Amino acid sequence: MRYRRRCFVSGLLVAAALAAGCAPAADRECLYQISTIGALTEGVYDGTVTIGNLKRHGDLGLGTFDALDGEMVMLDGRVWRIRADGRAEEASDGDSTPFAAVTFLDADHTGSIEGAYDLAALEELLDRLVPTKNVPCAVRLDGTFARVKTRSVPRQTRPYPRLAVVVEQQPTFEFQKVRGTVVGFRCPEWMGGLNVPGWHLHFLTEDRTAGGHVLELTVERVRLALDSCTALHVALPTDGAFWAADLSAEEPTDLDRIEK
């Protein structure tokens, strides 16, 4: 029952944000999100918001595309799709997304990281740098990575399988001594069901030709920017598969398998 209760509390907070009229285009501290991670794990893959519209609400973020057609990286207000072969291409404004999280990056903390931090050590370091774990925090890392392992997902066809089934056959990609950018968010535990609790990171190479969802990495030397998000707006689909989906799962076991 703990997970169900946590989702209920999250729902109240989202409702409060919506009632207060959180306008992320004006409020640069707002995390703007399309749908929920819970819906995505259940196979709700139909795009509901265009990329052109998404760009109005942030310049940094991540997500996926209609029919789960690749991993999304938003960087400097532009959006890239990393396809199932690992190659990146810039998305068009007419493409759409079933799930995304974006914000305007106005860094509260900047610095540099040097040394062979693997993903676990990097996340521990970032946890120490965030001012609070009770609000979402955006991150951007630019520089050289000794190693990055990523994944993407292929476009799906109806009837859509659940996300845990899709990632069992996910293609993965390895980059050695690579320059690029990692973007993502740290979400609080109370956002379970809405977004991924903890760090969720995507990668794009410096030449913007490849990337994906980060599975493993080792830092060499990077510049760091962190930005706390003190408002939240979740744009829920108004009909379709989202309304019919069973989002009452007791435990987030699939999410652990999906993210690692």
C-alpha positions in Angstrom: 0.0 0.0 0.0 3.0 2.3 0.4 3.4 2.8 -3.3 -0.3 3.5 -3.9 -0.3 6.1 -1.0 2.8 7.8 -2.4 1.1 8.1 -5.9 -2.0 9.6 -4.2 0.1 12.3 -2.4 1.9 13.0 -5.7 -1.5 13.4 -7.4 -2.6 16.0 -4.9 0.6 18.0 -5.5 0.2 17.9 -9.2 -3.5 19.0 -8.9 -2.3 21.9 -6.7 0.2 23.0 -9.3 -2.4 22.9 -12.1 -4.9 24.8 -10.0 -2.3 27.4 -9.2 -1.8 27.9 -13.0 1.8 27.0 -13.1 2.9 28.5 -16.4 6.3 27.1 -17.3 6.8 29.3 -20.3 6.9 32.2 -17.9 8.2 30.4 -14.8 11.7 29.2 -15.7 11.9 27.3 -12.5 9.1 24.9 -13.5 9.6 21.3 -14.5 7.1 20.7 -17.3 6.2 17.1 -17.9 4.1 15.2 -20.5 2.1 12.3 -19.0 3.6 10.0 -16.3 6.3 7.3 -16.2 3.7 5.0 -14.8 1.7 5.4 -18.0 4.7 4.8 -20.1 5.6 1.6 -18.3 2.1 0.4 -19.1 2.5 0.9 -22.8 0.9 4.3 -23.3 3.1 5.3 -26.3 0.8 7.5 -28.4 2.2 11.0 -28.8 0.0 13.7 -27.3 2.2 16.9 -27.5 4.2 18.1 -30.5 7.9 18.8 -30.2 7.2 22.4 -31.3 4.9 22.8 -28.3 7.3 21.1 -26.0 10.1 23.6 -26.9 7.9 26.4 -25.5 8.3 24.9 -22.0 12.1 24.3 -21.7 15.5 24.2 -23.3 16.8 21.1 -21.6 15.2 17.7 -21.0 14.6 14.1 -22.0 11.8 11.7 -23.0 10.7 9.6 -25.9 8.7 9.9 -29.1 5.4 8.6 -30.5 5.2 4.8 -30.6 8.3 4.8 -28.4 10.4 5.6 -31.4 13.8 6.3 -29.8 15.2 8.3 -26.9 14.9 12.0 -26.6 17.5 14.6 -25.7 16.6 18.3 -25.5 19.7 20.5 -25.4 19.9 24.3 -25.9 16.3 24.3 -27.1 16.8 21.7 -29.8 15.6 18.2 -29.7 17.3 15.0 -30.9 16.0 11.5 -31.4 18.4 8.6 -30.8 17.1 5.8 -32.9 17.3 2.1 -32.2 20.7 1.9 -34.1 22.2 4.5 -31.8 22.3 7.3 -34.4 21.0 10.7 -33.5 18.9 13.0 -35.7 17.2 16.3 -35.0 13.5 15.9 -34.5 11.0 18.0 -36.4 8.6 20.3 -34.6 5.7 18.2 -36.0 6.9 15.0 -34.2 5.1 14.2 -31.0 5.9 12.7 -27.6 3.9 10.5 -25.1 6.4 11.3 -22.2 8.9 14.0 -21.7 10.3 16.2 -18.9 11.8 19.6 -19.7 12.8 22.9 -18.0 14.7 26.1 -18.7 18.3 25.6 -17.4 19.2 28.6 -15.2 22.0 27.0 -13.2 21.9 27.4 -9.4 25.3 25.6 -9.1 28.2 25.2 -11.5 31.5 23.6 -11.3 33.7 20.9 -12.7 34.3 17.2 -12.0 37.6 15.4 -12.7 38.4 11.8 -12.0 37.2 8.3 -12.8 33.7 8.6 -11.3 31.5 5.7 -12.5 27.7 6.2 -12.6 27.1 5.2 -9.0 29.9 7.5 -7.7 28.7 10.3 -9.9 25.2 10.1 -8.6 26.4 10.1 -5.0 28.5 13.2 -5.8 25.5 14.9 -7.4 23.3 14.0 -4.4 25.7 15.8 -2.2 25.6 18.9 -4.4 21.8 19.3 -4.7 20.5 21.8 -2.1 17.5 19.5 -1.3 16.2 16.1 -2.4 12.6 17.2 -2.0 12.2 19.1 -5.3 13.3 18.0 -8.9 16.7 19.1 -10.0 18.0 19.3 -13.6 21.6 18.5 -14.5 23.8 19.1 -17.4 27.4 17.7 -17.8 29.6 18.7 -20.7 33.0 17.3 -21.4 35.0 14.1 -21.8 33.8 10.7 -20.6 36.2 7.7 -20.5 33.3 5.4 -21.3 29.5 5.7 -21.8 27.1 2.8 -22.3 23.6 3.8 -23.6 20.5 2.2 -24.9 17.6 3.1 -27.2 14.3 1.5 -28.1 12.8 0.6 -31.4 9.5 2.0 -32.7 6.6 -0.2 -31.5 3.4 -1.3 -33.2 0.0 -1.9 -31.8 -1.0 -3.6 -29.6 1.8 -2.0 -27.7 3.8 -4.3 -25.3 4.6 -3.0 -21.8 7.9 -1.2 -21.5 9.5 -3.9 -19.4 9.0 -6.3 -22.4 10.5 -3.8 -24.9 13.7 -3.1 -22.9 14.4 -6.9 -22.5 15.6 -6.7 -26.2 17.0 -3.1 -26.1 20.0 -2.4 -28.3 22.9 -1.0 -26.4 25.9 1.1 -27.5 29.4 1.7 -26.1 31.4 4.9 -26.5 35.1 5.1 -25.4 37.0 8.4 -24.7 34.1 10.4 -26.0 33.1 14.1 -25.7 29.5 14.9 -25.3 26.7 16.0 -23.0 24.7 14.3 -20.3 21.3 15.8 -19.4 18.6 14.7 -17.0 16.8 15.1 -13.8 16.9 13.9 -10.2 13.3 13.5 -9.0 12.3 13.0 -5.3 10.9 9.8 -4.0 7.4 11.3 -3.6 7.3 11.6 -7.4 7.2 7.8 -7.8 4.5 7.0 -10.4 4.9 10.4 -12.0 8.6 10.3 -12.9 11.7 8.2 -12.2 12.8 8.6 -8.5 16.5 9.4 -8.4 18.7 10.3 -11.4 17.5 9.7 -15.0 20.1 10.6 -17.6 20.4 10.7 -21.4 23.6 11.3 -23.5 24.4 13.0 -26.7 27.8 13.1 -28.4 29.5 16.5 -29.0 29.0 16.1 -32.8 25.3 15.3 -32.2 25.4 12.0 -34.1 24.8 9.4 -31.4 23.7 8.9 -27.8 20.9 7.3 -25.8 19.6 6.5 -22.3 22.6 6.2 -19.9 23.1 2.8 -18.5 26.8 3.1 -17.4 29.5 5.8 -17.6 32.8 6.9 -16.4 33.6 10.6 -16.1 37.0 11.9 -17.1 36.5 15.7 -17.0 33.2 17.6 -17.3 31.6 20.9 -16.5 28.6 20.7 -14.3 25.4 22.7 -14.0 22.5 22.0 -11.6 19.2 23.8 -11.5 16.4 23.1 -8.9 12.8 23.2 -10.1 10.5 24.7 -7.6 7.3 24.2 -9.6 5.8 21.3 -11.4 3.3 21.1 -14.3 2.1 17.7 -15.5 0.2 17.8 -18.8 -2.0 14.7 -18.7 -3.6 13.2 -21.9 -7.3 14.1 -22.2 -8.5 10.8 -23.8 -7.2 7.7 -25.5 -5.1 4.9 -24.0 -4.1 6.9 -20.9 -7.7 7.1 -19.7 -8.1 3.3 -20.2 -4.7 2.2 -18.7 -4.5 0.5 -15.3 -2.1 2.8 -13.4 -2.8 1.2 -9.9 0.3 -1.0 -9.7 1.3 -1.8 -6.1 5.0 -1.8 -6.5 7.3 -0.1 -9.1 9.3 -3.3 -9.8 9.2 -2.8 -13.6 10.7 0.6 -13.3 13.8 -0.8 -11.6 14.3 -3.2 -14.6 13.6 -0.5 -17.1 16.0 2.1 -15.8 19.1 -0.2 -15.3 
